[in-house]
Structures are given as C-alpha cells and as structure tokens.
Amino acid sequence: RHRTTRFEMLSDMPGDEAALHGRLLERAAHAVEDFCDRLDMPLSGAGDHDGGRHLVIAFSSRLDFLSFAGWSDEVHARWLAGYFSPANGHMVYHHAGDNPAVRRVSDRLALFEERGEPVDPAQREAIEDFVDHQTASVVIHEAVHMLLHQHAILTASKENPIWPVEGLPGSFEPRKTTERFGPNPRQTGRTP
C-alpha cells in the first residue's frame, strides 16, 4: 500500500517502484489541474474516493493484472496494459517489464550472457528505458482518464466520441518523464 496526497495505491511492486509511480500520478494530477485552469474549468472534489484519494491498483505481473481485470471489472482485452474503470472508480495497470515481448528480449540477453557471449550494456539500458517510458505512459494516461472522468470534465460516457476520450489522455503522455508533460505544444511525444 502506497499513499500520496491524491492517490491510494494498492500494489505488489517494491516500495521504491510504487513511490516512483506515486510521483508520476501526482505529476499527472498537477498537469490535469494546469490544463483545466487554462480552460477555466476548475476541478471539483466530488469525484475523489477514499477520503479524497483516487484508488490505483498496480500489478508487477501481467497475468495477475489480466486475472484481476477479468474477475473484478469484466475487462477481457489481453492487449491492454492498463485501464480506468468508471463503474468501480479505480484505475488498474501492470508494469511494462512483464510485457511478453520485453520478457523474450530480456531472456534472450540472459541466455547470451549464460553462454559467455558479449552483450552490449546499451541493449540492457535501451530495454530499461523502454520499460520505464511505457510504464510511465500507461500510469499517466490512465490517471488522466480517471481524473477527467471523476471531475466531470470528460466522462467515459458512450455519448462522447472516442477521439477526445482517448486523444486527450494520450496528449498527456510524456516524451520524457523527466520533462513537464501535458497537452502543451512541443511537450508531448505526439507533437513535432
């Protein structure tokens, strides 16, 4: 269990990883607040859960994530890395390090090392960077879904077209997690 100012996180991830994700969640909340302030749409506190905190459920294991998604929220899309459940008011995701493609590449590099074959450290670093970026993108994307929905800015209603419902959270995904993110020009990976 990890708690931040706005989020309550239930996770089997190590404490330092959960703390890192908690900081990303808080940064996402600040980015949403900034975005709404620029549009003169103040956020209400009406959507907060658990005494003012939003519930986040994070898994280390993709299989545990898929099992929970099917059992708890009846989400059966095996391609998902995360989702926001409007009906239950929580977001759920898994760490990108347990993506099958990432595991295959990591296992292949480990096999080369076991055989005594050289492995370029840059390859390991590239995998770690990819995993960190993918995980951060999912955390931020799903947090934006949750925050916009719970504050009645952009609900997950069938009446809303898919392009703003998915496009707006996508515009918050960072090019680099060390930089400021949000739908500002030249600050997201979707902006030239």
C-alpha positions as CSV (number, residue, x, y, z in Angstrom):
1,R,0.0,0.0,0.0
2,H,1.4,3.4,-1.0
3,R,-0.4,6.7,-0.3
4,T,0.2,10.1,-1.9
5,T,-1.7,13.4,-1.5
6,R,-4.3,12.4,-4.1
7,F,-3.9,8.7,-4.6
8,E,-4.2,5.4,-2.7
9,M,-2.2,2.7,-4.4
10,L,-2.5,-1.0,-3.8
11,S,0.4,-2.9,-5.4
12,D,2.7,-5.8,-5.2
13,M,5.5,-3.7,-6.6
14,P,8.6,-2.9,-4.4
15,G,8.2,0.2,-2.3
16,D,10.6,2.3,-4.3
17,E,8.8,1.4,-7.6
18,A,5.4,2.2,-6.0
19,A,6.8,5.5,-4.8
20,L,8.1,6.4,-8.3
21,H,4.6,5.6,-9.7
22,G,3.0,7.7,-6.9
23,R,5.2,10.7,-8.0
24,L,4.0,10.2,-11.6
25,L,0.4,10.1,-10.5
26,E,0.8,13.3,-8.6
27,R,2.5,14.9,-11.6
28,A,-0.4,13.8,-13.8
29,A,-2.8,15.4,-11.3
30,H,-0.9,18.6,-11.5
31,A,-0.9,18.5,-15.3
32,V,-4.6,17.9,-15.4
33,E,-5.2,20.8,-12.9
34,D,-3.0,23.1,-15.1
35,F,-4.9,22.1,-18.2
36,C,-8.3,22.7,-16.6
37,D,-7.1,26.0,-15.2
38,R,-6.1,27.2,-18.7
39,L,-9.5,26.2,-19.9
40,D,-11.1,28.0,-16.9
41,M,-12.7,24.7,-15.8
42,P,-11.9,24.3,-12.1
43,L,-11.9,20.8,-10.8
44,S,-14.4,19.8,-8.2
45,G,-13.6,17.5,-5.3
46,A,-16.8,15.5,-5.9
47,G,-15.0,12.6,-7.7
48,D,-12.5,11.8,-5.0
49,H,-12.6,8.4,-3.4
50,D,-11.3,7.0,-0.1
51,G,-11.4,10.2,1.9
52,G,-10.2,12.3,-1.0
53,R,-7.8,9.9,-2.7
54,H,-8.2,8.1,-6.0
55,L,-7.8,4.3,-6.0
56,V,-5.0,2.9,-8.1
57,I,-4.3,-0.9,-8.4
58,A,-0.9,-1.7,-9.8
59,F,0.5,-5.2,-10.6
60,S,4.0,-6.4,-11.2
61,S,2.6,-9.4,-13.2
62,R,0.7,-9.1,-16.4
63,L,-1.1,-12.4,-15.7
64,D,-2.2,-11.1,-12.3
65,F,-3.4,-7.9,-14.0
66,L,-5.4,-9.8,-16.6
67,S,-6.9,-12.1,-14.0
68,F,-8.0,-9.2,-11.8
69,A,-9.3,-7.3,-14.8
70,G,-11.5,-10.2,-15.9
71,W,-12.6,-11.0,-12.4
72,S,-13.2,-7.6,-10.9
73,D,-14.1,-5.4,-13.9
74,E,-15.1,-7.9,-16.6
75,V,-12.3,-6.4,-18.8
76,H,-11.1,-9.2,-21.1
77,A,-8.8,-7.3,-23.6
78,R,-5.5,-9.1,-23.3
79,W,-3.7,-6.4,-25.2
80,L,-4.3,-3.8,-22.5
81,A,-1.6,-2.6,-20.2
82,G,-4.0,-0.6,-18.1
83,Y,-7.5,0.8,-17.9
84,F,-9.8,3.1,-15.8
85,S,-13.0,1.5,-14.6
86,P,-15.6,4.2,-14.3
87,A,-18.1,1.8,-12.8
88,N,-15.8,1.0,-9.9
89,G,-13.9,4.3,-9.7
90,H,-10.4,2.8,-9.9
91,M,-7.5,2.5,-12.4
92,V,-5.6,-0.7,-12.9
93,Y,-2.3,-1.4,-14.7
94,H,0.7,-3.7,-14.9
95,H,4.4,-2.9,-15.0
96,A,5.7,-3.0,-18.6
97,G,8.6,-5.1,-17.6
98,D,6.3,-8.1,-17.6
99,N,5.2,-7.5,-21.2
100,P,5.8,-10.8,-23.1
101,A,7.9,-9.1,-25.8
102,V,10.1,-7.4,-23.1
103,R,10.5,-10.8,-21.3
104,R,11.5,-12.5,-24.5
105,V,14.2,-9.9,-25.2
106,S,15.5,-10.0,-21.6
107,D,15.5,-13.8,-21.6
108,R,17.4,-13.8,-24.9
109,L,20.1,-11.4,-23.5
110,A,20.3,-13.5,-20.3
111,L,20.9,-16.6,-22.5
112,F,23.7,-14.9,-24.4
113,E,25.3,-14.0,-21.1
114,E,25.0,-17.5,-19.8
115,R,26.8,-18.8,-22.9
116,G,29.6,-16.2,-22.3
117,E,28.7,-14.2,-25.4
118,P,29.1,-10.5,-25.1
119,V,26.0,-8.3,-24.5
120,D,26.3,-4.6,-25.2
121,P,25.2,-2.8,-22.0
122,A,23.5,-0.3,-24.2
123,Q,21.0,-3.0,-25.1
124,R,20.1,-3.6,-21.5
125,E,19.8,0.2,-21.0
126,A,17.6,0.5,-24.0
127,I,15.2,-2.1,-22.6
128,E,15.1,-0.5,-19.2
129,D,14.4,2.9,-20.8
130,F,11.7,1.4,-22.9
131,V,10.1,-0.3,-19.9
132,D,10.3,2.9,-17.8
133,H,8.7,5.0,-20.6
134,Q,6.0,2.5,-21.4
135,T,5.0,2.1,-17.7
136,A,5.0,5.9,-17.1
137,S,2.9,6.4,-20.3
138,V,0.3,3.9,-19.0
139,V,0.3,5.3,-15.5
140,I,-0.2,8.9,-16.7
141,H,-2.7,8.0,-19.5
142,E,-5.0,6.1,-17.2
143,A,-4.7,8.6,-14.4
144,V,-5.8,11.4,-16.8
145,H,-8.8,9.2,-17.8
146,M,-9.7,8.8,-14.1
147,L,-9.2,12.4,-13.1
148,L,-11.1,13.9,-16.1
149,H,-13.9,11.4,-15.6
150,Q,-14.2,11.8,-11.8
151,H,-14.2,15.5,-12.0
152,A,-16.8,15.5,-14.7
153,I,-14.6,17.2,-17.3
154,L,-14.6,14.3,-19.8
155,T,-16.7,11.4,-18.7
156,A,-16.5,7.9,-20.1
157,S,-20.0,8.1,-21.5
158,K,-20.9,6.4,-24.8
159,E,-22.2,9.8,-25.9
160,N,-18.6,11.2,-26.1
161,P,-16.7,10.3,-29.2
162,I,-13.7,8.1,-28.8
163,W,-11.2,10.6,-30.2
164,P,-11.4,13.1,-27.3
165,V,-11.9,10.3,-24.7
166,E,-8.6,8.6,-25.8
167,G,-6.9,11.5,-27.5
168,L,-6.9,13.9,-24.6
169,P,-5.3,11.4,-22.2
170,G,-2.9,10.4,-25.0
171,S,-1.8,14.1,-25.3
172,F,-0.6,14.0,-21.6
173,E,1.8,11.0,-22.3
174,P,5.3,12.3,-21.9
175,R,8.1,12.2,-24.4
176,K,10.5,12.1,-21.5
177,T,9.2,11.5,-17.9
178,T,11.8,13.9,-16.6
179,E,10.2,16.8,-18.5
180,R,6.9,18.6,-17.8
181,F,4.1,16.9,-19.6
182,G,0.5,17.7,-20.6
183,P,-1.2,18.8,-23.8
184,N,1.1,21.8,-24.4
185,P,2.8,22.3,-27.7
186,R,6.2,20.7,-28.1
187,Q,5.9,18.9,-24.8
188,T,4.4,15.6,-25.7
189,G,5.5,12.7,-27.9
190,R,2.6,13.4,-30.2
191,T,3.8,16.9,-31.0
192,P,6.5,17.6,-33.6
